[in-house]
């Protein structure tokens, strides 16, 4: 197995020299956010991703090719944009357990890991916050993990306001120990990994209808538009993070989520912001 196949990442522009169109839109929105520190700026974030129209996976098709070893979920295939969107039927068994009594009344926030909360690399990083050993084909490899600035404060505050779920397209053998080190407060009530994703048209999609929560009370935070392509209206896009220690995006998002936590229906606030 290729080392990089255990981690689902978008391309680092410093290494690849190119950004996808969707990533450029998110970047522009977030640059504006940092300048203005204004909650109303999120309207442009949501508008950027409301036009995706994609055919969902066919559950009866067993002849689909196996997913590639490395999946970056960095963009949307052009051919997908012309297909009609039909939300997949919910499964008979949901991904999340019954809501805890302590979490009753809270909305569910699905939080991505790689390039949203942390950046990981098999290449040595001098200032790594964590070094996680991962066994691949009988050999132990070291994964160097950098925490995004303000991630500790972000997770603690989010845990107070929401039912938080970690949902990553990376493999559990890497993501689970990273989550153990990252989440010292037990913020994540559940952790979902690659096997919980739907592999659709070359991307690992996080199908929110499979969670077992009312969609009007679910929000997903992710740097990859391909990850939430079935439910873009539930998404709060964030810019991919690699190593900018001056980044403040997680801190900037907190006032917005504080307001969102008080809304009865997440679509009400998201639509108002987009209409602005």
TINUSE-254429 format. One line per 10 residues: number of its first residue (from 1); their letters; for each residue x, y, z of N, C-alpha, C. Coordinates in Angstrom, 1 decimal. Atoms other than C-alpha are relative to their C-alpha. Last residue first. Layout:
NUM> A> X,Y,Z,X,Y,Z,X,Y,Z ~ ...
//
This chain:
276> XXXXXXXXXX> -0.7,-1.2,-0.2,-27.2,39.0,1.4,1.1,0.3,-1.0 ~ 0.8,-1.0,0.7,-29.3,36.2,0.0,0.6,1.4,0.2 ~ -0.3,0.1,1.5,-26.5,33.7,0.9,-0.8,1.1,-0.7 ~ -1.4,-0.4,0.3,-26.5,34.8,4.6,0.2,0.0,-1.5 ~ -0.1,-1.5,-0.2,-30.3,34.6,4.8,1.4,0.5,-0.3 ~ 0.7,-0.6,1.1,-30.2,31.1,3.2,0.0,1.5,0.2 ~ -0.9,0.1,1.2,-27.6,29.9,5.7,-0.6,0.7,-1.2 ~ -1.2,-0.9,-0.1,-29.5,31.3,8.6,0.8,-0.1,-1.2 ~ 0.5,-1.4,-0.1,-32.8,29.6,7.7,1.1,1.0,0.0 ~ 0.2,-0.6,1.4,-31.1,26.5,6.4,-0.5,1.4,0.1
266> XXXXXXXXXX> -1.2,-0.6,0.5,-29.8,25.7,9.9,-0.1,0.7,-1.3 ~ -0.2,0.7,1.3,-33.3,25.3,11.3,1.3,0.6,-0.6 ~ 0.8,1.2,0.0,-34.0,26.2,15.0,0.3,-0.9,-1.2 ~ 1.0,0.1,1.0,-31.2,28.7,15.1,-0.7,-1.3,0.1 ~ 1.3,-0.5,-0.5,-29.3,29.2,18.3,-1.1,0.0,-0.9 ~ 0.4,1.0,-1.0,-26.3,27.1,17.3,-1.3,0.4,0.6 ~ 0.7,1.1,0.7,-26.0,29.2,14.1,-0.5,-1.0,1.1 ~ 1.3,-0.5,0.4,-25.2,32.4,16.1,-0.8,-1.2,-0.6 ~ 0.7,-0.3,-1.2,-22.4,30.7,18.0,-1.4,0.5,-0.4 ~ 0.6,1.2,-0.5,-21.3,29.1,14.7,-0.8,0.3,1.3
256> XXXXXXXXXX> 1.0,0.5,0.9,-20.8,32.5,13.1,-0.7,-1.2,0.6 ~ 1.2,-0.8,-0.1,-19.0,33.9,16.1,-1.1,-0.5,-0.9 ~ 0.7,0.3,-1.3,-16.6,30.8,16.1,-1.2,0.9,0.2 ~ 1.2,0.7,0.2,-15.6,31.0,12.4,-0.9,-0.1,1.3 ~ 1.0,-0.9,0.6,-13.0,33.7,12.8,-1.4,-0.7,-0.2 ~ 0.4,-1.1,-1.0,-11.1,31.6,15.3,-1.1,0.9,-0.6 ~ 0.8,0.7,-1.0,-11.0,28.6,12.9,-0.5,1.0,1.0 ~ 1.4,0.3,0.5,-9.9,31.0,10.1,-0.9,-0.7,1.0 ~ 0.9,-0.2,-1.1,-7.0,32.6,12.0,-1.4,-0.5,-0.4 ~ 1.4,0.2,0.4,-4.0,31.6,9.9,-0.9,0.2,1.2
246> XXXXXXXXXX> 0.7,-1.2,-0.2,-0.7,33.1,11.0,-1.5,-0.1,-0.3 ~ 0.2,-0.2,-1.4,0.9,29.7,11.4,-0.7,1.3,0.4 ~ 0.0,-1.4,-0.3,0.5,29.0,7.7,-0.4,0.2,1.4 ~ -1.0,-0.4,-1.0,1.5,25.4,7.4,0.1,1.5,0.3 ~ -1.2,0.8,0.1,-1.0,23.4,5.3,1.0,0.4,1.1 ~ -1.2,-0.5,-0.8,-4.5,24.7,5.6,1.1,-1.0,-0.1 ~ -1.0,1.0,-0.4,-7.2,24.2,3.0,1.1,0.6,0.7 ~ -1.2,0.0,0.9,-9.7,27.1,3.0,0.9,-1.1,0.5 ~ -1.2,-0.7,-0.6,-13.0,26.4,4.8,1.1,-0.2,-1.0 ~ -1.3,0.2,0.6,-16.5,25.7,3.4,1.2,0.7,0.7
236> XXXXXXXXXX> -0.7,-1.2,-0.2,-19.5,25.7,5.7,1.4,-0.3,-0.6 ~ -1.5,-0.2,-0.2,-21.7,23.1,4.3,0.4,1.4,0.3 ~ -0.3,0.2,-1.4,-25.4,22.1,4.7,1.5,0.4,0.3 ~ 0.7,-1.1,-0.7,-26.5,23.6,1.3,0.2,-0.2,1.5 ~ -0.8,-1.3,0.0,-23.7,21.6,-0.4,-0.7,1.0,0.9 ~ 0.7,-0.9,-0.8,-25.5,18.3,0.5,0.8,1.3,0.2 ~ 1.5,0.3,-0.1,-24.7,15.6,-2.0,-0.8,1.0,0.8 ~ 0.6,-0.3,1.2,-21.3,17.3,-2.9,-1.5,-0.4,0.0 ~ 1.4,-0.3,-0.4,-20.1,17.3,0.7,-0.9,0.3,-1.2 ~ 0.4,0.8,-1.1,-16.7,15.7,0.2,-1.5,0.1,0.4
226> XXXXXXXXXX> 0.3,1.3,0.5,-16.2,17.1,-3.3,-0.5,-0.9,1.1 ~ 1.4,0.0,0.5,-16.3,20.6,-1.9,-0.5,-1.3,-0.4 ~ 0.2,0.6,1.4,-13.1,19.8,0.0,-1.4,0.0,-0.4 ~ -0.8,-0.8,1.0,-12.0,22.1,2.9,-0.3,-0.5,-1.4 ~ -0.9,0.8,0.8,-14.8,20.7,5.2,0.7,0.9,-1.0 ~ -1.2,-0.9,0.2,-17.1,21.8,7.9,1.0,-0.8,-0.7 ~ -1.3,0.6,0.3,-20.5,20.0,7.7,1.1,1.1,-0.2 ~ -0.9,-0.8,0.7,-23.7,21.2,9.3,1.3,-0.7,-0.2 ~ -1.3,0.6,0.3,-26.7,19.1,10.4,0.8,1.1,-0.8 ~ -0.8,-0.2,-1.2,-29.9,20.3,12.0,1.4,-0.5,-0.1
216> XXXXXXXXXX> 0.1,-1.5,-0.3,-32.0,20.7,8.9,0.7,0.4,1.3 ~ -0.9,-0.8,0.8,-30.6,17.3,7.9,-0.1,1.5,0.3 ~ 0.8,-0.8,0.9,-32.3,15.5,10.8,0.9,1.0,-0.8 ~ 0.4,-1.3,-0.6,-29.8,13.1,12.2,-0.8,0.7,-1.0 ~ 1.0,0.3,-1.0,-29.2,9.4,11.4,-0.4,1.2,0.7 ~ -0.4,-0.2,-1.4,-25.8,9.9,9.8,-1.1,-0.4,1.0 ~ -0.3,1.3,-0.7,-26.6,8.3,6.4,0.3,0.2,1.5 ~ 1.3,0.6,-0.2,-28.3,11.5,5.0,0.2,-1.4,0.7 ~ 0.5,-0.4,-1.3,-25.0,13.3,5.5,-1.4,-0.7,0.3 ~ 1.4,0.0,0.2,-23.3,11.4,2.7,-0.7,0.3,1.3
206> XXXXXXXXXX> 0.5,0.1,-1.3,-19.6,12.2,3.1,-1.5,0.2,-0.1 ~ 1.0,-0.9,-0.3,-18.3,11.6,-0.4,-0.6,-0.3,1.4 ~ 0.6,0.6,-1.2,-15.0,9.9,-1.1,-1.0,1.1,0.5 ~ -0.1,-0.7,-1.2,-14.2,11.0,-4.7,-0.7,-0.8,1.2 ~ -1.3,-0.3,-0.3,-13.5,9.3,-8.0,0.2,0.8,1.3 ~ -0.7,-0.7,1.0,-17.0,9.3,-9.3,1.4,0.6,0.4 ~ 0.9,-0.4,1.1,-18.6,8.2,-6.1,0.8,0.9,-0.9 ~ -1.0,-0.2,1.1,-17.0,6.3,-3.2,-0.8,0.3,-1.3 ~ 0.5,0.6,1.2,-19.6,6.8,-0.4,1.1,0.3,-1.1 ~ 0.3,-0.8,1.2,-17.9,7.4,2.9,-0.6,-0.8,-1.1
196> XXXXXXXXXX> 1.3,-0.5,-0.2,-18.2,5.3,6.1,-0.4,1.0,-1.1 ~ 1.0,1.0,0.3,-15.3,3.1,5.1,-1.4,0.5,0.2 ~ 0.2,0.2,1.4,-13.1,6.2,5.0,-1.1,-1.0,-0.4 ~ -1.2,0.1,0.8,-13.5,7.1,8.6,-0.4,-0.3,-1.4 ~ 0.3,0.7,1.2,-16.2,8.2,11.1,1.2,0.1,-1.0 ~ -1.1,-0.1,1.0,-15.5,9.2,14.7,-0.4,-0.9,-1.2 ~ -0.1,1.1,0.9,-18.3,9.8,17.2,1.1,0.3,-1.0 ~ 0.9,1.1,-0.5,-19.0,12.0,20.2,0.1,-1.2,-0.9 ~ 0.6,0.8,1.1,-16.0,14.2,19.2,-0.8,-1.2,0.7 ~ 1.0,-0.8,0.7,-15.3,16.8,22.0,-0.8,-0.9,-1.0
186> XXXXXXXXXX> 1.1,0.9,0.3,-13.6,14.3,24.3,-1.1,0.7,-0.7 ~ 1.2,-0.3,-0.8,-11.5,17.1,25.8,-1.1,-0.9,-0.3 ~ -0.3,0.3,-1.4,-8.0,16.0,24.6,-1.2,0.2,0.9 ~ 1.2,-0.3,-0.7,-9.2,15.9,21.0,0.2,-0.4,1.5 ~ 0.5,-1.3,0.3,-5.9,16.2,19.0,-1.2,0.4,1.0 ~ -0.9,-1.0,-0.4,-4.0,13.3,20.5,-0.6,1.4,-0.1 ~ -0.3,0.2,-1.4,-6.8,10.8,20.3,0.9,1.1,0.5 ~ 1.2,-0.6,-0.7,-7.9,12.3,16.9,0.2,-0.2,1.5 ~ -0.1,-1.5,0.1,-4.4,11.6,15.5,-1.1,0.7,0.8 ~ -1.0,-0.4,-1.0,-4.6,8.0,16.9,0.3,1.5,-0.1
176> XXXXXXXXXX> 0.4,0.3,-1.3,-7.9,7.5,15.0,1.0,0.5,1.1 ~ 0.9,-1.1,-0.5,-6.9,9.2,11.8,-0.4,-0.2,1.4 ~ -0.7,-1.3,-0.1,-3.9,7.0,10.9,-0.9,1.0,0.8 ~ -1.3,0.3,-0.6,-5.2,3.5,11.4,0.8,1.2,0.2 ~ 0.0,0.0,-1.4,-8.7,4.8,10.8,1.3,-0.2,0.7 ~ 0.2,1.3,-0.6,-8.1,5.5,7.1,0.1,0.1,1.6 ~ -1.2,0.8,-0.2,-8.6,8.9,5.7,-0.3,-1.3,0.7 ~ -0.1,1.0,1.1,-12.0,10.1,4.3,1.4,-0.8,0.1 ~ -1.1,-0.1,0.9,-12.6,11.9,7.6,0.0,-1.1,-1.1 ~ 0.3,0.8,1.1,-15.7,12.5,9.7,1.1,0.3,-1.0
166> XXXXXXXXXX> -1.1,0.0,1.0,-15.2,13.7,13.2,-0.3,-0.9,-1.1 ~ -0.4,1.3,0.6,-18.6,14.3,14.8,1.2,0.2,-0.9 ~ -1.1,0.0,1.0,-19.5,17.1,17.2,0.4,-1.4,-0.5 ~ -0.4,1.4,0.1,-22.9,17.5,18.9,1.1,-0.1,-1.1 ~ 0.5,1.0,0.9,-22.9,21.2,19.2,0.3,-1.4,0.4 ~ 1.1,-0.4,0.7,-22.4,24.3,21.4,-0.7,-1.1,-0.8 ~ 1.0,-0.6,-0.9,-20.0,23.3,24.1,-1.3,0.2,-0.7 ~ 0.6,1.1,-0.8,-18.1,20.9,21.8,-1.0,0.5,1.0 ~ 1.0,0.7,0.8,-17.7,23.8,19.3,-0.6,-1.1,0.8 ~ 1.2,-0.8,0.2,-16.1,26.0,21.9,-1.1,-0.8,-0.7
156> XXXXXXXXXX> 0.7,-0.2,-1.3,-13.6,23.3,22.9,-1.3,0.8,-0.1 ~ 0.6,1.2,-0.3,-12.8,22.4,19.3,-0.7,0.1,1.4 ~ 1.2,0.3,0.9,-12.2,25.9,18.2,-0.7,-1.2,0.5 ~ 1.1,-0.9,-0.4,-10.0,26.8,21.3,-1.3,-0.3,-0.9 ~ 0.4,0.4,-1.3,-7.8,23.8,20.5,-1.2,0.8,0.5 ~ 0.8,1.2,0.0,-7.7,24.4,16.8,-0.5,-0.4,1.3 ~ 1.3,-0.2,-0.7,-6.5,28.0,17.2,-0.9,-1.2,0.0 ~ 0.1,-1.0,-1.1,-3.7,27.6,14.7,-1.4,0.1,0.5 ~ 0.4,-1.3,0.5,-4.0,24.4,12.6,-0.1,1.0,1.2 ~ 1.4,-0.5,-0.3,-2.2,21.5,14.2,-0.2,1.4,-0.6
146> XXXXXXXXXX> 0.1,-1.4,-0.4,0.8,20.0,12.4,-1.4,0.4,0.3 ~ 1.3,-0.7,0.0,1.2,16.2,12.2,0.1,1.4,0.5 ~ -0.2,-1.3,-0.7,4.2,14.2,11.2,-1.2,0.9,-0.2 ~ 0.8,-1.1,0.6,3.4,10.6,10.2,0.2,1.2,0.9 ~ 0.3,-1.1,-0.9,6.2,8.0,11.1,-0.8,1.1,-0.8 ~ -0.3,-1.3,0.6,6.1,4.7,9.2,-0.4,1.1,1.0 ~ 0.4,-1.2,-0.8,6.2,1.3,10.8,0.5,1.2,-0.7 ~ -1.1,-0.9,-0.3,6.6,-1.6,8.3,-0.6,1.2,0.7 ~ -1.0,0.6,-0.9,4.4,-4.7,8.1,1.1,0.9,0.4 ~ -0.6,1.2,0.6,2.5,-3.6,5.0,1.1,-0.5,0.9
136> XXXXXXXXXX> 0.4,0.2,1.4,1.8,-0.2,6.5,0.8,-1.1,-0.6 ~ -0.6,1.3,0.6,2.0,0.3,10.3,-0.6,-0.1,-1.4 ~ 1.1,0.7,0.7,1.4,3.9,11.4,0.7,-1.2,-0.7 ~ -0.5,1.2,0.8,3.5,5.7,14.0,-1.2,-0.7,-0.6 ~ 0.9,1.2,-0.2,2.1,9.2,14.9,0.6,-1.2,-0.8 ~ -0.6,1.0,0.9,4.4,12.2,15.4,-0.7,-1.3,0.3 ~ 0.1,1.4,-0.3,2.5,15.1,16.9,0.8,-0.8,-1.0 ~ 0.6,0.1,-1.3,2.9,18.8,17.1,-0.1,-1.4,0.5 ~ 1.2,0.8,0.0,5.4,18.9,14.2,-0.6,0.0,1.5 ~ 0.9,-0.5,-1.0,7.8,21.8,14.3,-1.3,-0.8,0.2
126> XXXXXXXXXX> -0.8,-0.3,-1.2,10.7,20.1,12.5,-0.9,0.5,1.1 ~ 0.3,-1.4,-0.2,8.5,18.4,9.9,0.6,0.4,1.4 ~ -0.2,-0.6,-1.4,9.8,15.1,8.6,-0.3,1.4,0.0 ~ -1.3,-0.7,0.0,8.1,13.9,5.3,0.3,0.7,1.4 ~ -1.0,1.1,-0.2,5.3,11.4,5.8,1.4,0.6,0.0 ~ -1.0,0.3,1.1,3.0,14.4,6.1,0.9,-1.1,0.4 ~ -0.9,1.1,-0.3,0.0,15.6,8.0,0.9,-0.3,-1.2 ~ -0.7,0.4,1.2,-1.9,18.9,8.1,1.0,-1.1,0.4 ~ -1.5,0.3,-0.1,-4.4,19.5,10.9,0.5,-0.2,-1.5 ~ -0.5,-0.1,-1.3,-7.9,20.8,11.5,1.5,-0.2,0.2
116> XXXXXXXXXX> 1.0,-0.8,-0.7,-9.2,21.5,8.0,0.4,0.3,1.5 ~ 0.0,-1.3,0.6,-6.3,20.3,5.9,-1.1,0.9,0.5 ~ -1.2,-0.5,0.7,-7.0,16.8,7.1,-0.2,1.2,-0.8 ~ -1.3,0.0,-0.7,-9.7,16.4,9.7,1.1,0.6,-0.8 ~ -1.1,0.7,0.8,-13.2,17.1,8.6,1.3,0.1,0.8 ~ -1.3,-0.7,0.2,-15.9,18.2,11.1,1.0,-0.9,-0.7 ~ -0.9,1.0,0.5,-19.6,17.1,11.1,1.3,0.8,-0.4 ~ -1.0,-0.5,0.9,-21.6,19.4,13.3,1.0,-1.0,-0.4 ~ -1.2,0.9,0.3,-24.8,18.0,14.7,0.9,0.7,-0.9 ~ -0.2,0.4,1.4,-27.3,20.4,16.3,1.3,-0.8,-0.2
106> XXXXXXXXXX> -1.1,-0.6,0.7,-27.9,20.4,20.0,0.0,-0.5,-1.5 ~ 0.2,-1.4,0.4,-31.3,19.8,21.5,1.1,0.6,-0.7 ~ 1.4,-0.2,0.5,-30.3,16.5,23.2,-0.2,1.5,-0.2 ~ -0.1,-0.7,1.2,-26.5,16.3,23.6,-1.4,0.3,-0.6 ~ -0.7,-1.2,-0.3,-26.5,15.3,27.3,0.1,0.9,-1.3 ~ 0.8,-0.9,-0.7,-29.2,12.7,26.6,0.7,1.4,0.2 ~ -0.1,0.1,-1.5,-27.0,11.1,24.0,-0.9,1.0,0.7 ~ -0.5,-1.3,-0.6,-28.3,11.0,20.4,0.1,-0.2,1.5 ~ 1.0,-0.9,-0.5,-28.7,7.4,19.2,0.6,1.2,0.7 ~ 0.9,0.6,-1.0,-25.7,6.0,17.4,-1.1,1.0,0.5
96> XXXXXXXXXX> -0.1,-0.5,-1.3,-24.3,7.5,14.2,-0.9,-0.7,1.0 ~ -1.4,0.0,-0.4,-23.7,5.7,10.9,0.2,0.5,1.5 ~ -0.6,-1.2,0.1,-27.4,4.8,10.4,1.5,0.0,0.5 ~ -0.8,-0.2,-1.2,-28.7,1.4,9.7,0.8,1.2,-0.1 ~ 0.8,0.6,-1.1,-31.5,1.0,7.2,0.7,0.1,1.3 ~ -0.2,1.4,-0.3,-29.7,3.4,4.9,-0.9,-0.5,1.1 ~ -0.7,0.3,-1.2,-31.0,6.7,3.7,0.1,-1.5,0.3 ~ 0.9,0.4,-1.0,-32.0,6.9,0.0,0.8,-0.3,1.3 ~ 0.1,1.5,-0.2,-29.5,8.8,-2.0,-1.0,-0.3,1.1 ~ -0.6,0.4,-1.3,-30.3,12.5,-2.7,-0.2,-1.5,0.2
86> XXXXXXXXXX> 1.0,0.7,-0.7,-31.0,13.0,-6.4,0.6,-0.5,1.3 ~ -0.3,0.4,-1.4,-29.1,15.7,-8.2,-1.2,-0.7,0.6 ~ 1.0,-0.4,-0.9,-29.4,15.8,-12.0,0.3,-0.5,1.4 ~ 0.9,1.1,-0.4,-26.2,15.6,-13.9,-1.0,0.5,1.0 ~ 1.2,-0.1,0.8,-24.6,18.6,-15.7,-1.0,-1.1,0.4 ~ 0.8,-1.2,-0.3,-22.0,19.4,-13.0,-1.3,0.0,-0.9 ~ 0.9,0.2,-1.1,-20.6,15.8,-12.9,-1.0,1.2,0.1 ~ 1.2,0.7,0.5,-19.0,16.1,-16.4,-1.1,-0.2,1.1 ~ 0.8,-0.8,0.8,-16.6,18.7,-15.1,-1.3,-0.7,-0.4 ~ -0.1,0.3,1.4,-15.3,16.6,-12.3,-1.0,0.7,-0.9
76> XXXXXXXXXX> 1.1,0.7,0.6,-15.3,18.3,-9.0,0.2,-0.2,-1.5 ~ 0.8,-0.8,0.9,-12.3,19.3,-7.0,-1.1,-0.9,-0.5 ~ -0.3,-1.4,0.1,-9.7,18.3,-4.4,-0.9,0.8,-0.9 ~ 1.2,-0.8,-0.2,-10.9,15.0,-3.1,0.2,1.5,-0.2 ~ -0.3,-1.3,-0.6,-7.3,13.8,-2.9,-1.3,0.8,0.2 ~ 1.2,-0.8,0.4,-7.7,10.1,-3.3,0.1,1.3,0.6 ~ -0.1,-1.3,-0.4,-4.5,7.9,-3.4,-1.2,0.8,-0.5 ~ -0.7,0.0,-1.3,-4.9,4.2,-3.6,0.1,1.4,0.6 ~ -1.5,-0.1,0.1,-7.5,4.5,-6.3,0.6,0.0,1.4 ~ -0.5,-1.4,-0.1,-11.1,3.4,-5.5,1.6,-0.1,-0.1
66> XXXXXXXXXX> -0.4,-0.3,-1.4,-12.1,-0.1,-6.8,0.6,1.4,0.0 ~ -1.4,0.3,-0.2,-13.8,-0.1,-10.2,0.3,0.4,1.5 ~ -0.9,-1.2,-0.1,-17.6,-0.1,-10.1,1.4,-0.4,0.3 ~ -1.1,0.2,0.9,-19.2,-3.5,-11.2,0.9,1.3,0.0 ~ -1.1,0.7,-0.7,-21.5,-3.8,-8.2,1.2,-0.1,-0.9 ~ -1.0,0.3,1.0,-24.1,-1.3,-9.5,1.2,-0.6,0.8 ~ 0.2,1.3,0.6,-27.2,-1.6,-7.4,1.1,-0.4,-0.9 ~ -0.2,1.1,-1.0,-26.3,1.2,-5.0,-0.1,-1.4,-0.6 ~ 1.0,1.0,0.3,-26.0,3.7,-7.9,0.3,-1.2,0.9 ~ -0.4,1.4,0.4,-24.1,6.6,-6.6,-1.1,-0.9,-0.1
56> XXXXXXXXXX> -0.5,0.8,-1.2,-25.7,10.1,-6.6,0.4,-1.4,-0.5 ~ 0.8,1.3,-0.2,-26.0,12.1,-9.8,0.6,-0.8,1.1 ~ -0.7,1.3,0.3,-24.4,15.5,-9.3,-0.9,-1.1,0.2 ~ 1.2,0.9,0.3,-25.6,19.1,-9.4,0.6,-1.3,-0.5 ~ -0.4,1.3,0.4,-23.2,21.7,-7.9,-1.3,-0.9,-0.2 ~ 0.4,0.3,1.3,-24.7,25.2,-8.0,0.4,-1.4,-0.4 ~ 1.4,0.4,0.1,-24.8,25.9,-4.3,-0.4,-0.5,-1.4 ~ 0.2,1.5,0.2,-21.1,25.9,-3.8,-1.4,-0.4,-0.1 ~ -1.1,0.5,0.9,-19.9,29.6,-4.1,-0.3,-1.5,-0.4 ~ 0.4,-0.2,1.4,-23.2,30.8,-2.7,1.0,-0.7,-0.9
46> XXXXXXXXXX> 1.0,1.0,0.3,-22.3,29.3,0.7,-0.4,0.1,-1.5 ~ -0.6,1.3,-0.1,-19.0,31.2,1.0,-1.1,-1.0,-0.5 ~ -0.8,0.3,1.2,-20.5,34.4,-0.4,0.6,-1.4,0.1 ~ 0.9,0.2,1.1,-23.1,34.4,2.4,0.7,-0.3,-1.3 ~ 0.2,1.4,0.3,-20.3,33.8,4.9,-1.1,-0.2,-1.1 ~ -0.9,0.4,1.1,-19.3,37.5,4.6,-0.3,-1.5,-0.4 ~ 0.8,0.0,1.2,-22.3,38.4,6.8,0.8,-0.5,-1.2 ~ 0.7,1.2,0.1,-20.3,37.4,9.9,-0.8,-0.1,-1.3 ~ 1.4,-0.3,0.0,-17.8,40.2,9.4,-0.8,-1.2,-0.2 ~ 0.5,0.6,-1.3,-14.2,39.9,10.3,-1.5,0.2,0.2
36> XXXXXXXXXX> 1.2,-0.7,-0.5,-13.6,42.2,7.3,-0.4,-0.5,1.4 ~ -0.1,-1.5,0.1,-10.1,41.4,6.2,-1.1,0.7,0.8 ~ -1.0,-0.4,-0.9,-10.1,37.8,7.4,0.2,1.5,0.0 ~ 0.4,0.2,-1.3,-13.4,37.1,5.8,1.0,0.6,1.0 ~ 0.9,-1.1,-0.3,-12.3,38.6,2.5,-0.5,-0.1,1.4 ~ -0.8,-1.2,0.0,-9.4,36.3,2.4,-0.8,1.2,0.4 ~ -0.6,-0.1,-1.3,-11.8,33.5,3.3,1.0,1.1,0.2 ~ 0.9,-0.3,-1.0,-14.0,34.1,0.3,0.6,0.2,1.4 ~ 0.4,-1.4,0.2,-11.1,34.3,-2.1,-1.0,0.4,1.1 ~ -1.1,-0.9,-0.5,-9.7,31.1,-0.7,-0.4,1.4,-0.1
26> XXXXXXXXXX> -0.1,0.0,-1.5,-13.0,29.3,-1.0,1.0,0.9,0.5 ~ 1.2,-0.7,-0.4,-13.4,30.4,-4.7,0.0,0.0,1.6 ~ -0.2,-1.4,0.2,-9.8,29.3,-5.4,-1.2,0.9,0.5 ~ -0.9,-0.4,-1.1,-10.5,25.9,-3.9,0.3,1.5,-0.1 ~ 0.8,-0.1,-1.3,-13.4,25.4,-6.2,0.8,0.5,1.1 ~ 0.8,-1.2,0.1,-11.3,26.3,-9.3,-0.8,0.1,1.3 ~ 1.3,0.2,0.7,-8.7,23.8,-8.2,-0.8,1.3,0.0 ~ 1.1,0.2,-0.8,-5.3,25.1,-7.1,-1.2,-0.3,-0.9 ~ 1.3,-0.3,0.6,-2.0,24.8,-8.8,-1.1,-0.2,1.0 ~ 0.0,-1.2,0.8,1.8,24.9,-8.0,-1.4,0.3,-0.7
16> XXXXXXXXXX> 0.6,0.3,1.3,1.8,21.2,-6.9,0.0,1.2,-0.9 ~ -0.7,1.1,0.6,4.2,21.6,-3.9,-0.5,-0.3,-1.4 ~ -1.5,-0.2,-0.1,3.4,25.0,-2.6,0.7,-1.1,-0.7 ~ -0.4,-0.9,1.1,-0.2,24.5,-3.8,1.5,0.3,0.0 ~ -0.6,-1.2,-0.6,-0.5,21.5,-1.4,0.4,0.9,-1.1 ~ -1.4,-0.3,0.3,-2.8,19.0,-3.1,0.5,1.3,0.6 ~ 0.0,-0.8,1.3,-5.9,18.0,-1.3,1.4,0.3,-0.2 ~ -0.4,-1.4,0.0,-5.6,15.2,1.3,-0.2,0.7,-1.3 ~ 0.7,-0.7,1.1,-7.0,11.9,2.2,0.3,1.4,0.1 ~ 0.4,-1.3,-0.3,-4.4,10.0,4.3,-0.7,0.6,-1.2
6> XXXXXX> 0.7,0.1,-1.2,-4.0,6.2,4.2,-0.5,1.4,0.4 ~ 1.4,0.5,0.2,-3.2,6.2,0.5,-0.7,0.0,1.3 ~ 0.9,-1.1,0.0,-0.1,8.4,1.1,-1.4,-0.4,-0.1 ~ 0.1,-0.7,-1.2,2.0,5.5,2.2,-1.1,1.0,0.0 ~ -0.7,-1.3,0.0,1.3,3.5,-0.9,-0.3,0.7,1.3 ~ 0.8,-1.2,0.0,0.0,0.0,0.0,0.9,1.2,0.0
//
